[in-house]
Amino acid sequence: MTTSLKLRKVGNSTGMVFPKEVLQRLRVENGDELFLIETQNGIELSPYDPDFGQEMDLADKIMKKRRNVLKKLGE
C-alpha cells in the first residue's frame, strides 16, 4: 500500500494529515499516540510502543524464574 501524506502547519510545528483508510488500518483515531521507529528500511509508524514489548519479555522471564514467590504473594 502506498499513500501520500500531506504536511500542514500546526501552530509552530508541522503535522501530517492521514486519510481515513490509513487510520482504520492502524486502528487509531484522533488523540491516539503513534510511535516512530527507525528501521534499516526507513521509518515505521506503529500504534504499539516497542519498548513495552521488551519490558513484557523481561517481566515474563522474571515471572518464570520467580514463580514460587509470585504464587506465595498471591495467597
N, C-alpha and C positions, 0 to 999 in steps of 0.2 A: 504494500500500500504506500503510495507516495501522495503527500498532501502538502500544499503550500500554506504557510502560516504568515499572517501579516503582523508586522511590528507597529505598535502605536505608542504615542507619548502618553504616559500616565503620571501626572504631576511632574516631578523631576526625574522620573525613571522611564523605562521603556517596558511595555508589556506585549505579550503575544495574544492574538485572538485565535481560539481553537474552534473549528467547526463542530457543530452539534454531534456529528457522527464520530469524531475523534474522542470527544468527551464520553460518549456512550461506550466506545471500545475500551477506554481506560477505566470506565466505571467511576468517574469523578463528576463533581458538579461544582458550581460556584462556591468558593470558600474553602474547598478541599486543598490539600497540600500535595505537590508533586516533588519528586526527588530527581535532581540532575546528576547522572552518574557518568563519569568519563570512562570510556572503554577503549580498547585497541582500535575499534572500528569507528570511533567518533563519540557522540554524546547520546545517552539513552535517558528518556523520561519515564519515570515509574511512579505509581501511587504507593509503592511499597518501600519502606525505609530499609536500605541494605544493611545498615548496622544492627537493626532489630533481629534479622535472621542470624547474624553472627552471635549476638548476645543469647539468643534462644538455643543455639547449638552448644554454647558454653554451659548454659543452665541445664540442658539435657545431660551433659557429661557429669556435671556435679550431682544432679539428682540420681543418676545411676550409681555413682560412686558412694553416695551417702544415703542410699535407700533406707537403711535401717534407722538412721537418725530421723529422717523425714517421717517414717512410719510412727516412731515413738512420739514425735511432736504432734502428729495428727490424732493421737488418742485423747 
